Amino acid sequence: MSDAPNELTAAEAGRRIARGQLTSEALVASCLERIAARERDVRAWAFLDPDLALRQARRLDREAPRSPLHGVPFGIKDVIDTADMPTEYNSPIYRGYQPKWDAACVALLRHAGCVILGKTVTTEFANNHPSHTRNPHNLAHTPGGSSSGSAAAVAAALVDFALGSDTGGSVRAPASFCGIYGMRPTHGRIPLDGVCPLAASFDTAGWFARDAALLERVGRVLLADEVAAPQPARWLLAQDAFALAGGAVTNALEPALAGLAVLLGKPRPVTVANEGLPQWFEVFRVLQGAEVWAQHGAWVTRENPALGPGVRQRMQWAATVTASDAAPARQQREEIARRMHVLLDNNAVLVLPTLPGIAPLRNTPPAESDEFRARALAEWRADRLGRRSRDYWR
């Protein structure tokens, strides 16, 4: 591995900073140089203020280390509030919006002495239409998911770790497509204060890193050191999930499966969903649709012309989900949860592919021009909001 500061693991960078062998300023400057070389192609950043990042680093260089991550920079998905940088949710509705406080997860990392390098690209309000970010391993492909900017920034070595959010795979999918590590912790473990909601019973914050050890280090900050887990007693191989995956995915996982076999012995093959995984996905789709409509449907009912076509289309579908659709789906989810608790009893680990295939080609949907949307937004505000500020929705 190169000895350029931005190529160091966060653990090594933290050690060198603690020993006085490296400064946070030099590390941040190295990341900024890398960004200058690659951002034009990757397009991972929604907001970047080099001077602000360097000022943070210089201030931390004058302090005693607060944690093993002291002085290490990170990126933040732009649906997560920051007190000193705009949070725009990739929506012209919130263009220039400046929160007053950090989100809870940002505050924890700032308290640990981490440097906020910038805000990474998301889809509008973390919905599932494509962003303009490119997969750094092949620019013709997408990084996938609404946390695409965070995953691409880490994969391209623009920053060593980054925050994201995950409702239906937006940490897991980009981590897989970009060939890095992603962590979606148990729902409810990380406070979501200051994170733009999408579907409350599924939303969680998560993070990306270039090595597994860093996932744990970040987890110790965000989860208050509650990351230790007992040694797994056995592992289960989800046959039905692997059957849906392509050969390229299965082949890519073979080294990891062989390593698990050395540690834990042979796996026990299981069928996760006797009635089929597509039915499980339909349960998720219905419940998420109901919650997305409850959270964001007002943008459609108010006929906001600045709302992007991807979000508008999703809201129009979500509006069709009725109480009679959602009630049986909730019952099915409870049954699925019970079955999974039984399956994973006695400290078992379930292994299955994150995704059934490789990163798809980029396919940017047609959209109105930025100029049209900006003009429509101004007219809509004047007509509907009068003198009320842009943060009325909050």
C-alpha positions in Angstrom: 0.0 0.0 0.0 1.2 3.5 -0.7 2.5 5.5 2.2 0.6 8.6 1.0 -1.4 9.8 4.1 -4.8 9.2 2.4 -3.8 5.6 1.5 -3.1 4.7 5.2 -5.7 2.8 7.1 -7.5 5.0 9.6 -6.0 2.9 12.4 -2.5 3.5 11.2 -3.2 7.2 10.5 -4.7 7.5 14.1 -1.6 5.9 15.5 0.8 8.2 13.6 -1.2 11.3 14.7 -1.1 10.1 18.3 2.7 9.6 18.1 3.3 13.0 16.4 4.5 11.2 13.2 1.6 12.7 11.1 -0.7 15.7 11.5 -4.4 15.7 10.8 -3.7 18.7 8.6 -1.4 16.6 6.4 -3.9 13.8 6.3 -6.8 16.1 5.3 -4.6 17.8 2.7 -3.7 14.4 1.2 -7.4 13.5 0.9 -8.1 16.9 -0.7 -5.4 16.2 -3.3 -6.9 12.9 -4.1 -10.4 14.5 -4.4 -8.9 17.1 -6.8 -7.6 14.2 -8.9 -10.7 12.0 -8.9 -13.8 14.0 -8.0 -14.5 15.1 -11.6 -15.0 11.5 -12.6 -16.5 10.0 -9.4 -18.8 12.9 -8.4 -19.1 11.8 -4.8 -19.3 15.1 -3.0 -22.4 17.4 -2.5 -20.5 20.0 -0.5 -16.8 20.4 0.1 -15.1 23.4 1.9 -11.3 22.6 1.9 -10.5 25.6 4.1 -13.1 24.6 6.7 -11.8 21.0 6.8 -8.2 22.2 7.2 -9.2 24.6 10.0 -10.8 21.7 11.8 -7.6 19.6 11.4 -5.3 22.4 12.6 -7.4 22.9 15.7 -7.3 19.1 16.5 -3.6 19.0 15.9 -3.2 21.4 18.9 -5.2 19.0 21.2 -4.3 15.8 22.9 -5.9 12.8 21.1 -9.5 12.2 22.1 -9.8 8.8 20.6 -8.0 6.4 18.2 -9.8 8.2 15.4 -8.6 11.7 16.5 -7.8 13.8 13.4 -9.1 11.3 10.9 -11.5 12.8 8.3 -14.8 11.3 7.2 -17.7 12.1 4.9 -21.4 12.5 5.7 -24.3 11.6 3.5 -26.2 14.8 2.7 -29.4 13.7 4.5 -27.6 14.0 7.9 -27.5 17.4 9.5 -24.3 19.4 10.1 -24.1 22.6 12.0 -21.3 24.1 9.9 -22.2 22.8 6.4 -25.4 22.9 4.4 -27.7 19.9 4.4 -29.7 19.9 1.2 -31.1 16.3 0.8 -30.2 16.6 -2.9 -33.4 18.6 -3.3 -33.8 22.2 -4.7 -36.5 22.5 -2.1 -33.7 22.7 0.5 -31.0 24.4 -1.6 -28.8 26.3 0.9 -30.5 25.0 4.0 -28.3 25.3 7.1 -29.2 23.3 10.2 -28.5 24.8 13.6 -27.2 21.5 15.1 -25.3 18.4 14.2 -27.2 15.1 13.9 -26.5 12.9 16.9 -24.2 10.5 15.0 -22.2 13.5 13.7 -21.9 15.0 17.1 -20.5 11.7 18.5 -17.8 11.5 15.8 -16.9 15.2 16.2 -16.6 14.7 20.0 -14.2 11.8 19.2 -11.9 14.2 17.3 -12.8 13.3 13.8 -12.7 15.8 11.0 -15.8 16.4 8.9 -14.4 16.5 5.4 -17.7 17.3 3.6 -21.1 16.1 2.6 -21.6 13.2 0.1 -24.1 12.8 -2.7 -27.4 11.2 -1.9 -30.6 10.7 -3.9 -33.4 13.3 -3.2 -34.6 12.7 0.4 -32.8 9.3 0.3 -35.3 7.8 -2.2 -34.3 5.1 -4.6 -33.8 6.8 -7.9 -30.2 7.0 -9.3 -27.8 9.9 -8.4 -25.1 11.3 -10.7 -22.3 9.6 -8.7 -20.3 7.0 -10.6 -18.7 3.8 -9.4 -15.0 4.5 -9.0 -14.0 1.1 -10.2 -15.9 1.5 -13.5 -17.4 4.9 -14.3 -20.0 3.4 -16.6 -21.6 1.8 -13.6 -23.5 3.1 -10.6 -22.4 2.8 -6.9 -26.1 1.9 -6.2 -28.4 3.1 -3.4 -29.1 6.5 -1.9 -25.8 6.4 0.1 -23.9 6.3 -3.2 -21.7 9.3 -2.6 -20.4 7.9 0.8 -19.6 4.5 -0.7 -17.9 5.9 -3.8 -15.8 8.4 -1.7 -14.5 5.5 0.5 -13.9 3.2 -2.5 -12.0 5.8 -4.3 -9.8 6.6 -1.3 -11.1 10.1 -1.1 -11.8 9.5 2.6 -11.3 6.5 4.8 -14.8 6.2 6.2 -18.2 7.8 5.7 -21.7 7.9 7.2 -24.7 6.8 5.3 -28.3 5.8 6.0 -30.1 2.5 5.2 -33.8 2.0 4.8 -34.0 -0.7 2.2 -30.3 -1.4 1.4 -28.7 2.0 1.0 -25.6 1.1 3.0 -25.5 -2.6 2.1 -26.0 -2.2 -1.7 -23.4 0.5 -2.3 -20.8 -1.2 -0.1 -21.3 -4.4 -2.2 -21.2 -2.7 -5.6 -18.1 -0.6 -4.6 -16.2 -3.5 -3.0 -15.9 -2.0 0.5 -17.2 -2.7 3.9 -20.6 -1.5 5.1 -22.3 -1.7 8.5 -26.1 -1.4 9.0 -26.5 -1.9 12.7 -29.6 -3.2 14.4 -32.6 -0.8 14.0 -32.8 1.7 16.8 -29.2 1.3 18.0 -28.0 4.6 16.7 -30.1 7.7 17.4 -31.6 9.2 14.3 -31.9 12.8 15.6 -30.9 15.0 12.6 -31.2 12.3 10.0 -33.8 12.9 7.3 -36.5 10.2 7.8 -37.8 8.0 5.0 -39.6 5.1 6.5 -39.4 5.2 10.3 -39.6 1.5 11.1 -36.8 0.6 8.7 -34.5 3.7 8.9 -31.1 3.4 10.5 -27.8 5.2 10.2 -24.8 3.2 9.0 -21.2 3.6 7.9 -18.7 2.6 5.2 -15.0 1.8 5.6 -12.1 0.4 3.5 -11.3 -2.3 6.1 -13.3 -4.3 8.6 -11.3 -3.2 11.6 -12.3 0.4 10.9 -16.0 -0.6 11.0 -15.4 -1.7 14.6 -13.6 1.5 15.5 -16.3 3.7 14.2 -18.9 1.4 15.9 -17.2 2.0 19.2 -17.8 5.7 18.8 -21.4 5.5 17.5 -22.5 2.6 19.7 -20.7 3.6 22.9 -18.3 0.7 22.8 -21.2 -1.8 22.7 -19.8 -3.7 19.6 -18.4 -6.8 21.2 -20.3 -10.0 20.3 -19.8 -13.6 21.5 -18.0 -16.0 19.2 -20.5 -17.5 16.8 -21.3 -21.1 17.6 -22.3 -22.1 14.1 -23.1 -20.6 10.7 -26.0 -21.0 8.3 -25.9 -20.8 4.6 -29.0 -19.3 3.0 -29.5 -21.6 0.0 -32.5 -19.8 -1.4 -30.7 -16.5 -1.4 -27.6 -18.0 -3.1 -29.9 -19.6 -5.7 -31.1 -16.1 -6.7 -27.6 -14.8 -7.0 -25.6 -15.0 -10.2 -22.4 -17.1 -10.6 -20.2 -14.0 -10.4 -21.5 -13.2 -6.9 -21.2 -16.8 -5.7 -17.6 -17.0 -7.1 -16.7 -13.7 -5.4 -17.9 -15.0 -2.1 -16.0 -18.3 -2.2 -12.8 -17.1 -0.4 -14.9 -15.7 2.5 -17.0 -18.9 2.7 -13.8 -20.9 2.9 -12.4 -18.7 5.6 -15.6 -19.1 7.7 -15.4 -22.9 7.2 -11.9 -22.8 8.7 -13.1 -20.8 11.7 -16.5 -22.4 12.4 -16.5 -25.7 10.5 -19.0 -26.7 7.8 -22.1 -24.5 7.4 -25.7 -25.8 7.9 -27.7 -25.1 4.7 -31.0 -23.5 5.4 -33.9 -22.1 3.5 -34.6 -18.6 4.8 -38.0 -18.0 3.2 -40.0 -21.1 2.5 -42.6 -19.1 0.6 -39.9 -17.3 -1.4 -37.9 -14.2 -0.9 -39.9 -12.2 -3.5 -42.9 -12.3 -1.1 -40.7 -11.0 1.7 -39.7 -8.1 -0.5 -43.3 -7.4 -1.3 -44.0 -7.1 2.5 -41.2 -4.6 2.7 -42.3 -2.7 -0.3 -45.9 -2.2 1.0 -44.8 -1.2 4.5 -42.1 1.1 3.2 -44.6 2.7 0.8 -47.1 3.4 3.5 -44.4 5.0 5.7 -42.8 7.0 2.9 -46.1 8.5 2.0 -46.8 9.4 5.6 -43.4 11.2 5.8 -43.1 12.8 2.4 -46.5 12.7 0.7 -47.1 16.3 1.5 -44.7 17.3 -1.2 -47.1 15.7 -3.8 -50.3 16.9 -2.2 -48.9 20.5 -2.2 -48.1 20.0 -5.9 -44.5 21.2 -5.5 -43.1 21.5 -9.0 -39.5 21.5 -7.8 -39.9 17.9 -6.5 -37.7 15.6 -8.7 -39.5 13.2 -11.0 -38.1 10.1 -9.3 -39.5 11.1 -5.9 -42.8 12.3 -7.4 -43.2 8.9 -9.2 -42.5 7.0 -6.0 -44.9 9.2 -4.0 -47.7 8.6 -6.5 -47.3 4.9 -6.1 -47.0 5.2 -2.3 -50.3 7.0 -2.2 -52.0 3.9 -3.5 -51.0 1.8 -0.5 -54.1 1.5 1.7 -54.7 0.5 5.3 -56.0 -2.9 4.1 -52.7 -3.4 2.3 -50.5 -2.4 5.2 -52.3 -4.4 8.0 -51.6 -7.9 6.7 -48.1 -6.8 5.7 -47.4 -5.9 9.3 -48.6 -9.2 10.4 -46.4 -11.0 7.9 -43.4 -8.9 9.1 -44.0 -10.0 12.7 -44.1 -13.7 11.5 -40.9 -13.2 9.5 -39.2 -11.7 12.6 -40.3 -14.7 14.7 -39.0 -17.2 12.2 -35.6 -15.4 12.0 -35.3 -15.3 15.8 -35.8 -19.1 15.8 -33.4 -19.6 13.0 -30.6 -17.6 14.6 -31.1 -19.0 18.1 -28.0 -20.2 19.9 -25.7 -17.5 18.5 -25.8 -18.5 14.9 -24.5 -16.4 12.0 -26.6 -16.3 8.7 -24.6 -15.9 5.5 -26.2 -14.7 2.3 -25.3 -12.5 -0.6 -26.0 -8.8 -0.2 -27.2 -8.5 -3.8 -27.9 -11.0 -6.7 -25.6 -9.4 -9.2 -22.9 -6.8 -10.1 -23.3 -3.0 -10.1 -25.7 -2.0 -12.9 -24.9 0.4 -15.6 -25.7 4.0 -14.9 -29.1 5.0 -16.2 -29.9 8.6 -15.4 -33.7 9.2 -15.7 -35.1 12.2 -17.6 -35.5 15.2 -15.5 -36.4 18.9 -15.8 -33.5 21.2 -16.1 -32.1 22.8 -12.9 -33.1 26.2 -14.2 -36.7 25.1 -14.7 -36.9 23.5 -11.3 -35.4 26.6 -9.6 -37.8 28.9 -11.3 -40.8 26.7 -10.4 -39.6 26.5 -6.8 -39.4 30.2 -6.5 -42.9 30.6 -7.9 -44.3 27.9 -5.7 -42.7 29.4 -2.5 -44.1 32.8 -3.4 -47.6 31.4 -3.9 -47.8 28.9 -1.0 -45.4 30.0 1.6 -45.3 33.8 1.5 -42.7 34.9 3.9 -42.2 31.6 5.7 -38.7 30.2 5.7 -37.5 27.2 3.8 -37.3 25.1 6.9 -41.0 25.2 7.6 -41.3 21.5 6.9 -38.9 20.7 9.8 
